[in-house]
Amino acid sequence: MTESPGPYEAYPSGGESTAPPARPQPPSSINIAFWAFLLSTVISLVSALLLLGSKDEVADQLRRNNTARLTEDQISTTAQITVTAFVVIAIVIALIYLWLAFKLRAGRNWARITLTVFTVLQVISLTAGHGTIVGYLSVLAAAVGLVFSYIGGSNEYINTVKGSRA
């Protein structure tokens, strides 16, 4: 008579390890890129928060271009909504940027590519419009982060992380 296997025989036995391989530590180039992207984000957030004080300038611009014959209350409300909307959008973009920086440090190539696209869009935005010193500083920090995310051990690290997940 054949005996049926015990309830535990289907599992690996002995020295087989089921633990996932250890994730490599990010190289200094990835860490520098991470901190540069964080610096760019902080600079952009400070710039956005400074917009809160520019409601009067926006209202003045609306007064000069008042072809719809808005009342003073409507101009004031529109200026406040405009400034608030810009700040909220800047905060959302900053949160996405932070998330991408953390994903870059975790070795995700798609995050590096997305940060590349965002940095290129920042540069285009500055060259197409009226850039401020704060805007240039933010782009400079992002550009430094971009360079460091592609040099040194960055490519090897990202490929190693990608290989360990496969």
C-alpha positions as CSV (number, residue, x, y, z in Angstrom):
1,M,0.0,0.0,0.0
2,T,1.4,3.4,-0.9
3,E,1.3,6.1,1.7
4,S,0.2,9.5,0.8
5,P,2.8,12.3,1.4
6,G,2.6,14.1,4.6
7,P,1.2,17.7,4.7
8,Y,4.7,19.3,4.8
9,E,6.5,17.4,2.1
10,A,5.4,19.8,-0.7
11,Y,7.4,22.6,0.8
12,P,11.2,23.1,0.2
13,S,13.3,21.4,2.7
14,G,16.8,22.0,3.9
15,G,19.0,24.9,3.1
16,E,16.9,26.5,0.3
17,S,16.3,30.1,1.0
18,T,13.0,31.8,0.2
19,A,14.1,35.2,1.2
20,P,14.4,37.8,-1.6
21,P,17.9,38.9,-2.4
22,A,19.2,41.9,-0.5
23,R,18.7,45.2,-2.3
24,P,22.0,47.0,-3.1
25,Q,22.7,50.3,-1.4
26,P,22.4,53.3,-3.7
27,P,25.7,54.7,-4.9
28,S,26.8,58.2,-4.0
29,S,25.8,59.4,-7.5
30,I,22.2,58.4,-6.9
31,N,22.2,59.9,-3.4
32,I,23.5,63.2,-4.8
33,A,20.8,63.1,-7.5
34,F,18.2,62.4,-4.8
35,W,19.3,65.4,-2.7
36,A,19.6,67.7,-5.7
37,F,16.0,66.8,-6.7
38,L,14.9,67.4,-3.1
39,L,16.6,70.8,-3.2
40,S,14.9,71.7,-6.5
41,T,11.6,70.8,-4.9
42,V,12.1,72.9,-1.8
43,I,13.2,75.9,-3.9
44,S,10.1,75.5,-6.1
45,L,7.9,75.2,-3.0
46,V,9.4,78.4,-1.5
47,S,8.8,80.2,-4.8
48,A,5.2,79.0,-4.9
49,L,4.6,80.1,-1.3
50,L,6.0,83.5,-2.2
51,L,3.2,83.8,-4.8
52,L,0.7,84.1,-2.0
53,G,2.0,87.6,-1.4
54,S,1.5,88.6,-5.1
55,K,-2.3,88.8,-5.0
56,D,-2.1,92.6,-5.4
57,E,0.1,92.3,-8.4
58,V,-2.3,89.8,-10.0
59,A,-5.2,92.1,-9.2
60,D,-3.3,95.1,-10.8
61,Q,-2.7,93.1,-13.9
62,L,-6.4,92.2,-14.0
63,R,-7.4,95.9,-13.6
64,R,-5.1,96.8,-16.5
65,N,-6.6,94.1,-18.8
66,N,-10.2,94.5,-17.6
67,T,-12.0,94.2,-20.9
68,A,-14.9,92.3,-19.3
69,R,-15.6,95.3,-17.0
70,L,-15.2,93.3,-13.8
71,T,-16.1,95.0,-10.5
72,E,-13.4,95.5,-7.9
73,D,-14.8,92.6,-5.8
74,Q,-14.7,90.3,-8.9
75,I,-11.1,91.4,-9.6
76,S,-10.1,90.7,-6.0
77,T,-11.8,87.3,-5.9
78,T,-10.3,86.3,-9.3
79,A,-6.8,87.3,-8.1
80,Q,-7.2,85.3,-4.9
81,I,-8.5,82.2,-6.8
82,T,-5.7,82.5,-9.3
83,V,-2.9,82.8,-6.7
84,T,-4.4,80.0,-4.7
85,A,-4.8,77.7,-7.7
86,F,-1.1,78.3,-8.7
87,V,0.1,77.4,-5.2
88,V,-2.1,74.3,-5.0
89,I,-0.8,73.1,-8.4
90,A,2.8,73.8,-7.3
91,I,2.3,71.8,-4.2
92,V,0.8,68.8,-6.1
93,I,3.7,68.9,-8.6
94,A,6.2,69.1,-5.7
95,L,4.6,66.0,-4.1
96,I,4.9,64.1,-7.4
97,Y,8.5,65.3,-7.7
98,L,9.3,64.1,-4.2
99,W,7.7,60.8,-4.8
100,L,9.8,60.4,-8.0
101,A,13.0,61.3,-6.2
102,F,12.4,58.6,-3.6
103,K,11.6,56.1,-6.4
104,L,14.9,57.1,-8.1
105,R,16.8,56.4,-4.9
106,A,15.0,53.0,-4.8
107,G,16.5,52.3,-8.2
108,R,13.5,52.7,-10.5
109,N,14.5,53.6,-14.0
110,W,11.0,54.9,-14.9
111,A,11.3,57.5,-12.2
112,R,14.7,58.6,-13.6
113,I,13.1,58.9,-17.1
114,T,10.1,60.9,-15.7
115,L,12.4,63.2,-13.8
116,T,14.3,63.7,-17.0
117,V,11.1,64.7,-18.8
118,F,10.1,67.0,-15.9
119,T,13.5,68.7,-15.9
120,V,13.4,69.3,-19.6
121,L,10.0,70.8,-19.2
122,Q,11.3,73.1,-16.5
123,V,14.1,74.3,-18.8
124,I,11.6,74.9,-21.6
125,S,9.3,76.8,-19.3
126,L,12.2,79.0,-18.2
127,T,13.4,79.8,-21.7
128,A,9.8,80.4,-22.9
129,G,8.8,82.7,-20.2
130,H,10.2,85.2,-17.7
131,G,12.4,83.3,-15.4
132,T,13.2,84.4,-11.9
133,I,16.4,83.8,-10.0
134,V,14.5,81.3,-7.9
135,G,13.3,79.5,-11.0
136,Y,16.9,79.3,-12.4
137,L,18.1,77.9,-9.0
138,S,15.5,75.2,-9.1
139,V,16.3,74.2,-12.6
140,L,20.0,74.2,-11.8
141,A,19.5,71.9,-8.8
142,A,17.3,69.6,-11.0
143,A,19.9,69.6,-13.8
144,V,22.6,68.6,-11.3
145,G,20.3,65.8,-10.1
146,L,19.7,64.7,-13.6
147,V,23.4,64.5,-14.4
148,F,24.2,62.5,-11.3
149,S,21.3,60.1,-11.9
150,Y,23.0,59.0,-15.2
151,I,26.7,59.0,-14.2
152,G,28.9,57.0,-11.9
153,G,27.4,53.9,-10.5
154,S,23.9,55.1,-11.2
155,N,23.3,53.0,-14.3
156,E,24.8,49.9,-12.7
157,Y,22.7,50.4,-9.6
158,I,19.4,50.8,-11.5
159,N,20.2,47.7,-13.7
160,T,21.0,45.7,-10.6
161,V,17.8,46.7,-8.9
162,K,15.9,45.9,-12.1
163,G,17.6,42.5,-12.3
164,S,16.9,41.7,-8.7
165,R,13.1,42.3,-9.2
166,A,12.9,40.1,-12.2
